[in-house]
Amino acid sequence: MKYEYRGSYFELEEVESWPRKGTRYRITDIRTESPDLWLLDTYGSSRVDTLDMRDDRVLPIGRHAKERSFPEVRVLHIPKGITEIRIRNDLFPKLERVEIEEGNEMFSTDGRLIFAKESSNYYGKKEKWLKYCPVCGGDVVEIPIDVKGISTNAFSGTQYRQIRFPEAEIDIDLEAFDGSAWLNGEAYPIVIGEMLYKIDPTAERLEIPGTVHRIHAGLFNRNCQTRKIVSPFLPNQTVIMEINKANCCRSLELTSAQANINLRTLRKLESLEEVSIAPGHKRFQTRDGVIFSADGKKLVYYPCSKRDTRYVVPNGVQKIAASAFASQKYLKEIVMPESVCSLGTRAFYACESLETVRFSPNIREIPDSNAYQKGGVFEACGSLERIELPEGLTYLGSFAFYKSGLKEITMHSRLQQIGEYALMAKYLKEIKLPESVKRVGKGSLFYVNYIHAYEGSAKGLVSAVNAVEPDRKDKSANVVWTRCEVTVLHKKSERCEELLIPGSLMRSAAYHLDMAWNSEQIDYEEYDECLDKINNSEEKLEFARRGILRHRAGEESVYTEYIRRMSCKIGAGLLEDGKEKNF
């Protein structure tokens, strides 16, 4: 509907209110030849609270349709009832002054700039933002010190050659100056105060000036061709996430020896192939694009997109730090010198291409995953199929090879303990435990079907095979129970026996297995109590046959009555196995 007010004509559009409190209108078109444009904020008994003349809405009509502007207007009067403005600065190309009626709760002005109160945080705090600059002409414009931010397109269409910014830190939308004479006259890189605001997206090298202390979060986009960043500081996490989206920055050079380097933030830079740090840094040094501690004794960061397939750790390095190689994409082989004696948590976590690890013989421990930094040292290394543990290793930590591609593992005679879920690898089906192993953790042999173990060792073997998956609640109902055959070796003789962990054993009888194995000598009387708790008939017959092979002639046992009833089947099974003597 059209409405005339103070010599100007307005096109009004009804707006539905929610919750509904009377009818509201917004101004979508204006026709005027007056140098003073007075906006209206009432229409009859209804409110007019929005001026909305963006490009995607109705544009000026009549003789102004071609111009799409109001060159007659010299003064813009905004009443206190207007609470939302959506315009372009170039609608009023010859505007000289803006006046806002006292009492307007949303907008204020200094005569040239329109400021708005906008929410700036999660708590809804209102802060002063520069919204528009409808007075477009002039040489210099100064942004007041109390302005906290500049909105998108705030200066678009303006002809100012110089914009003076406050010394205080200010948030600026990346498109705030697009289409302005100031932006078009500036050379790349464009710096506002201490912030890098714009760069040349076609340049492969970006050198950040020493006066810059922060980078605009939206600076990098998918068209960015930057391959090397030279900077006095490490970009923050928000900027790094934007770099990742753009898939740029293969090389990072930190030029200040005082740069604060957060390794956790640096590791999030997924495209990085090399990094170099200025000499004299108090914490770090770099060699061949890899970061070491300042004394060279610790390897702390290997870029996750470094394309070498083989890496030899320099001699003299004593520790590979936590997450040092985590999520590396291309490395297939790692070689450690004898100087290496320690590995950090998650050191090779999710190295998807890693196939070969040549350990230092002086490594005594592969550490546990922990509650604060989840992930085993070689967890999720899907290409790692075979491994020979260090000769001096005494402890294999929890989740060490969890969800890896491991199919075969060689252990040595000093290994004493295996942590929870350490060898829970889907393709690891057979394992030989050395005599030195005293304890195996819950779920550590989760997928293993064939085990060689010495009597009196490897305490906790039953729960190592049959356990709750780590991402489930620890309740007996969630125990995944599988069949496993154990070849029992004896420490003082070459005698060996076959011990079956039945797959169909009732869960309530599992404690018999546990108690039988965890003695210094296998308690076969306790073990035999499992016979009646086996649900599968074929497995029950197999369990009985193995018991007969183990028992001495004339010995009374739980098998006596069972043998009487099942003698034909058991006998046939013994004959098939070539055990005529036992038959």
Helices and strands as residue ranges (DSSP letters): E 2-5, E 8-15, E 24-31, E 36-38, E 42-43, E 46-52, G 62-64, E 75-78, E 84-86, G 89-91, E 97-100, E 107-109, E 114-119, E 126-132, E 140-142, E 149-150, E 162-164, E 171-172, H 181-185, E 190-192, E 195-198, E 205-207, E 214-215, E 228-231, H 237-246, E 251-254, H 263-266, E 274-277, E 284-287, E 290-293, E 298-301, E 310-312, E 319-320, E 333-335, E 342-343, E 356-358, E 365-366, E 386-388, E 395-396, E 408-410, E 417-418, E 430-432, E 439-440, E 450-454, H 461-465, E 467-468, G 476-478, E 479-480, E 484-489, E 496-501, G 507-509, H 510-517, H 524-528, G 531-533, H 537-550, H 559-576
